């Protein structure tokens, strides 16, 4: 349960950094934005791949 509290705390800190409320090195902020955008792109790609696999499975597979 304590690990969940730590994860939420880290998420709040990251959101403050991304939003500009916490003053940090601009390189750190840029790197954090790149990490967020890369994770979003990877999630969209995984979702698309899963949909393609589902379509192949439902159509009889090839």
C-alpha positions, 0 to 999 in steps of 0.5 A: 500500500505504501508503494502506491502512495510513493507512486502517486507522489512521484506522479504529482511531482512529475506533473508539477515539473511538466506544468512549470510549477516546479523550477528545474533544469530545462533539459530535465523538463524536456527529457520528461516531456520526451519520455511522456510523449514516447510512452504515449506513442508506444501505448498507441502503437501497442493498441494498434498492434493489438487491434490488428491481432484481434482482427486477424483472430476474428477473421479466421487468422492467416 
